Amino acid sequence: MTDPQPLLSPEKDYHRTPSLDDMIEHCIGDLGWKHTLQASLVSFTWFFDAQQTFISVFTDAEPQWTCLNNNQSCADICHLPSSAWAWDTPSRASIISDWSLQCAGSLIKGLPAASFFFGCLIGGFALATLADSSLGRKKMLVYSSLLMSLTGVLTALSSGVWIYIALRFLSGFGRATIGTCALVLSTELVGKKWRENIGIVGFICFTLGFLSLPIIAFFSRDCSWRMMYLWTCVPSVLYSISLVFLVPESPRWLFIKGKKEEFAETLRSMAAPTNRSSLTQSFFGQCGEERAMEEENDIFSAAKILLSKGWSCKRLLSMMVVGFGIGMIYYGMPLGLGNLSVNLYLSVTLNALSEFPASLFTFLFIGKLNRKGAVMGLCVMSGICSVCCVMVSWQGMEIVLELLSFFCACTAFDIVLIYTIELFPTTVRNSAVSMVRQALVFGGALSPLLVAEGRKNAFLSYGVFGVAIAVCAMFVVCLPETRGRALCDSMEEEERRYDAGNSDGVYCI
């Protein structure tokens, strides 16, 4: 059903032409089953994203081993002959035991996971603007998901650690824009009323993907690590292909890029069948023509626009610093669970489960939370718990503090992405969210190396994580509050709001 009220009611400003927001709200403002299905299908990309992000927790884990000669010192595996010890699990269960990397340095052991995140980092900067400029949200999502999935299938065929590292880098490169495109596209396929909540669906799917890993790993603990890549990547390939046929392009992006016919056809397909006959060409022609494209037609146009204004640079830099701190804990803590004294399967499961209450908390209270205060409070709390985690000796308190720190980081992660969507207009929104995610990933790229060093000194992992997130959170004070405000579609509209200094007093058309 569409809005039964006229596109411009008497209570609204009748001296202006209908805005893009008015037109989209009139067509798809109510959340029907079709909109829900399409947005949820887009959000499900996060499920496979999570699997490839954290799969190295199990495939790259250092297995337990047992000394076979009780008369010999078993303190260091590297000083024992091969006949004096044995792995507790089949050697094919991990790349460490499969390729005899047990005596390799911490750099080599942490490099596969780090290469994945560095691939995400480089891919994010290389591909970030394509979804805003030439390809659009849908095509970018499909191409990224396919590249990540197909590279994951090839990873299962790796013959050595260096090929494995290279393929993990390529998988990360493809994965770089998945979460961003999925989040932006899903929120642009629904009306304003449901935008905040539909964004949380992606976070829940990410949690489910994370949670699926310990289940898959437990039931395949006697199989090769290669099977984990096949079981996670083959379904991802099939899913990526299905997106081509089942999901439309963002109507906002189509309009901003001047694709008016595709824009009209997309909204007709999304509107209720009983109302499609009223969506004529003259209806769509009501939207003001002053919204001409403000970008150049090159792949870096969105980045140029984003960096051309002082206020947008300030917002972007502040959000990236905050994201960097959150990323260190969000990606680093699960990778460092092997350093704790708790069972790996149990600790990973508990961490994955802790994302559910984080997503639920965000879903229920995102409409009531001030973005700035929520992000700062959660980050400081996460940092304090992370530092305290390495200062306690009781195993029960250790895991409680770790879970509390991770919960706060997860919630802050969710809010920061929604906050970024609200801070930037449609023309550069995908690029801005991509840049912030790259800052999150950059923190994640450093975390595997800190985790490897943390096996010798725990403060070099969880201690550094805690200090980083607390300090970086202070940059949120440089940002404006966005709770409850409408989205803008052009830099001029956002700049008028910025210059006015009062988001409640400026109507974004």
N, C-alpha and C positions, 0 to 999 in steps of 0.2 A: 504494500500500500504506500502511496505517496502522500505528501502533506496535503490535507484537504483544504488548507488555507491558500489564498492566492499567493503567487510568487512574491509579490510585494504587498503586504497588508498595509492598511492605513496607518497602523502604529509605527511602521518602518519609515525610513527616509524615502519619500516618493520623489524627491528631486534628483535622485541618482538612478543610473541604469542598474539592472540586476547584476550582481557579482557572480563570479564563478562559484563561490561558496553557496550562494542562493540557489543557483541552478542545480548543483549536485545534491544539495539538501532536499530540493523539491522532488528530485527523481529517486534518490536512494536514501533519504533521511531515515526512514524506518528500516529496522534490521529484519529482513526476511530470511527464510531458510536458504535461499540461493546465495545471498550475500554472505551469510554465515559459513556456508559450505566452501565457497570460493576463498574467503579470507582464512579459514581454518586450513584449507589445503595448502595455501601459500605458506602459512605459519609452520606447517609440518616439516618444512625444509630444515628447521632448527633441530629436529630429531636426528637427522643424519649428520648435521653439522657437529652436534655434541659428540656423536660416536667417534668421528675422526679427530676431534680436538683432544679427547681424553683416552683414546685407544692405547696410546703408548704407556699408560699406567700399568697395563697388563703385558702387552707385547714386548716392552723394553724393561720389564721388571728384573731385578737381580734375584734369581731363585735361591732358596735355602739349600744347604749342602750338609752332608754328614761325613764325619771322619771315620774311616774304616779300620784304622790302626790305633787302638787305645794306648799303646805304648809310645806313641809319637805325639809331639806337640801339634795341636791343630788350631793354633791361633790365627795363622795366615795361610789362606789357600794357595797363595802364589809361591810359597816356600815348600809346598808338598808335592811329591811325585803324583802323577795321575792315578796310580794304583792305590793311593792312600786315602782317597776321598771319593764321594759320589754325590750327584745331584739328588735331591729328594723327589723331584718330579722329572718326567722325561725331558731330555735335553732340548727337544724340539719345541718346548712350550714357550721359550723366550729367546729373543735374539742374542741375549748375553750368553746363555748356555749353548745355543745352536752354533754360534760363530766363535765360541771360546773367548769372550771379551771380559771374563771375570777379573783379569789382571790388567786390563786397559785402564788408562787414566780417567779421572772423572769427566774430562772434557769430551772424550770419545763416547762415554756412556750417556752423557747428557746431550750430545750433538744431534741425534735423530729428532728428539722432541724439540730442541731449539731450532733446528732447520725448518720444521713445520711452521713454527711461529714466525720465523724470519721470512718464510715464503708468504705467510699471511700479511706480514708487514709490507713487503715489496709489492705483492699483488694488490693490496689495498690502495697504495699510492698510485700504482700503474692503472688500475681499473676503476678507481673511485668515481671519476667524472663521467664514465660511459653511460651509466644509468640515468644521469641528468641530461646528457648532451645528445648522443647519437643512437644508442641502442634502446634505451628505455628500461623500466624496472623489470618487466617480464622477461625479455630476451636475456638481459644480464643475469637474472636469477637462473634461467635454464642453462645458459652456457657455463656459468660458474659451478653449478651443481654437477653438471656432466663431467667437467674437467676434474673436479675433486673425486668423483665416483670412479671414473675410468682409471685415473692414476692410482687410486686405492686398489683396484683389481690388479693392476700391474705390480704394485708393491708386494703382493702375495707371491710374485714370481722372482723376487730379488735373490740374486746369487751371492751377495756379499754386502757388508755393512755400508760401503761407499755408494753402491747403487741404491741401497735402501735409503740412505740419507738424501740422495738426489731426488728420489721419487717422493719422499715425504715433503721435501721443499716444494715440488710441483703441486702436490696435493694441497698444501697450505696456500700456495699461490692461487689456485682455483677457488679454494674455500673463502678467500679473503672478503668477498662482497656478498656472500650468501645471506648472512644474518641481516645486513643492512638492507638489501633489496627486499627480503621477505618482510621485514618490519615496516618499511616505508610503503611497499605495495599493499600489504594487508590493511594498513590504517587508511590508505587512500581509496580503498574499495568499499568503505562503509561511511555512514554519516557521522557528524560531529559527536552525537550523543554516545556512540559506541566506540569512538576512536581509541580512547584510553584503554578500555577493557579488552578490545580485540588485540591490542598490542601485547597484552599479558599472555594470550594464547600461545604465542611463539615461545615465550619464556618457559611455559609449562611443557611444551613439546621438547625444548632443549633439556629440561629436567628428565623427561621420560627417556630421551636418548642416552643421557648420562647414566640413568638408572639401569638401562638395558645392558650396559657393559659388564658389570659384575655378574649378572645372570648368565650372559653368554660365556664369559670367562670361566665361571664355575662349572658349567656343563661341558665345556671344552678343555678343561684343565689337563687332560691326557692327550689332547690333540696338538697339532702344530699351531704356532702363533699365526701362520699364514691363513688358517681357516677363519680367524676373527676378521681379517680384512675381507675375505670373500663373503662371509655372512652379513657384513655390514654394508659393503659397497655394491654388491649385485642388486639388492632391492633399491638402493639409492639411484642406480642407473635407470631402472624401470620407472621409478617415481619421477625422475627428471623429465623423461619423455612424456609422461602423462600431463605435466604442466602445460605443455604446448597446446593441448586440445581442451583443457578444462578450466583455464584461468584467463581472464581478459587483462589487457593492459590498463594501467592507471588512467582514468579519464582526466585527471588533473594534468598529468604529463602530456597527454595527447593535445589538450587545449593549449597549454603553454608553448608547445612546439609547433602550433599552427595547423595541426592535423584535425581540422574542424569536422570533416565528414566522419572520420574514425571516432572522434569524440562523441558525436551525436549517435552513431550506430552502437557504440559501447554502452552509453547510458540507456538507449532503447532496450538493449538486450538485458540490462540489469533491472529495469523498471518492472513493475507489476504488469502482467499481460493486459489487464483492463484499462490501463492508462497509457499504453504505448501509442494508441491512435492520436492522442493529444500532443505527443512530442513531435511536432512538425518542425520543418526547417525554420519557419518564422519564430517558433518558440525558442529554438537555440540561437536564433539571430538577435534575440533581445539582449544577450550578454554584451557588455560594453566592449567596443573595439579598441579602447585605449590600452587594453591588456596585450599589446603586441609583444612579440618575443623580444627580450632584452639581451639575449645571448648571441654570440657569434656562432657560426656553424662549424666549429671544430671541437675535437674531443676534449679539449681543455677549457672550453668556454665557461663551464660552471665554476671551475677553480679560479679563473680570472675574475669572474664576478664576485665570488666569495671573498677573495683577497683584496678586492678593490676598495673596500670600505673599512675605515678604522674600527667602527663598532663591531662589524662582523669578524674582523681579525681578532679583536679582543675577546669576543665570545668563544671563537674557535680555539684559541690558544688556552684559555682558562679551562674549557671543557676537556681538552686533550691532556692537560696536566692532571686534572682530577681523574680522568680515565686511566692514565698511566699507573697511578697509585692503586686504583681498584683492580686493574689487570694483574698486578703482581700477586695479589692474594687470590683473586678469583681463579686464575689459571695455575698459580704456583702451589697452592695448598693441596689440591688433589694429586699433583705430581709428587709432592713430598710426603705423602702418607706412608710410603714404605720406610721412612726414617723414624716413624713413631713405633711404639711398642705394641700397638693394637694390630690384630689380624687384618691383612690387606683387604680381603673380600668384605669383611665387616665394616672397616673404616670407609672404604669407597662407597658402599651401600648407604651408610649413614650420611655421608656427605651429599650423595645424590638425593636422598630423601629430604635433606634439609633445604633443598631448592624448592620443594613443594610449598612449605609454609612461607618461604620468601615470596614466591609468585602469588600465593593466596593473599598474603598481607598486602602486596602491591595492588592486586586486583580489587580488594575490598576498600582500600584507603587512598588510592591514587587521586581520587577526586577531592579528597579532603586535605591532602598533604601539601604544605608549602615545599616547593622543590628544593630551594636552597637549604633550609633548615634540616630537611630529611636527609639529604645527601651528606651534609657535614656531620650530623649526629651519628649516622650509621657508619661512616668511615672512621671517625674517631673511636667509636666503640669497637669496631673490627680491629683497629690497630692495637688498642690496649689489650684485647684478648689474645691477639697473635703474639705479642711480646710476652705476656704472662704464660703463654703455652709452653715456652722453653724454659721457664723459671720454676716450674713445679715438678715434683718427682713422682707424685701419685698418678698412676696410669688413668684412673677414672676422671680426675680433674683435668688431665691433659687433653683427653678426647672431648670433654665438655667445653673447654675453652676453645679448642680448635673448631668445633661445630658452631659455636656461637659466633666466632670470628668469621667463619665462612658464610653463615646465614646473613650477617650484616653486610658482607661484601656482595652477596648475591642480590639482596634487596637494593643496595646502592647501584649495582650494575643495571638492574631493571629500570630504576627511576632515572638514571643518567641518560639512557637511550631515549626514553619518552621525553625527558627534559630537552634533549637535543632536537628532537622533532619539532617541539614547540618554539624553539629559539630561532629557527631559520625558515625562510619562505620556500615555497614549492620549487622554484627555479634552481635552488642550490641545496635543498634539503637532503637528498640522497648523498651528495658529496660531503656535506657536513657530518652526517651520521657516519659515513665511511671513515672520515678522518679521525673522528673520536674513537671509533672501533679500532683503528690502527694504533692509536695510543694505548688502548686496552691491550691489544695484541703485543705491542712493544714491551709492555710490562710482563706479559706472558712469555715473550721470547727470552728475556733475561732470567726468568724464574727457574728453568731447568738447570742452568749452570749454578745458580745459588743452591738449588736442591742438592745437586751433586756435591757441592762443597759442604752443605749442611750435614752430610753424613759424618763429618769429622767435628764440626762445631755447629750446634743447632741454631745459635743466634744468627749465623750467616744465611739461614733460610727464613724461618718464621720471625726472627727478630727484625731482620731487614725489611721483610714484608710489612710488618706492623708499623715501623717508623715511616716507611714510604707512603702508605695509604693515609696516615694521619696528617702528615705534612702536606701532601698534595691536595687534600680536601679543603685546605684553607683558601685555595684559589676560587672556590665557589662564591666567595663574597663579591667577586668582580662581576657577577652575572645578575640580570634582572629576573624578577619572579614572573612565572608564566602560568601559574595555576588558573584554570577557568577561562583563559582567553581564546579567541578564535585564531585559526591559522591564517597567515598571510600567504599570498602566492607570488609576489614580486618583491624585489629589493626596495623599490620605491615605497611600497606600502609599509614594509617593516621599518624603513628609515623614518617615515613620517611618525610612526608609533614611537620609535626610539627618540626622535627629536622632541616629541611632546612630553616624554618622560612619565607618561601615565597611561598604561595599557588599558585601563578601564575607561579612559576618556577618549580613546581613539577607536573609531569603528573601522575595522579592517575589511575593505571591499575587494 
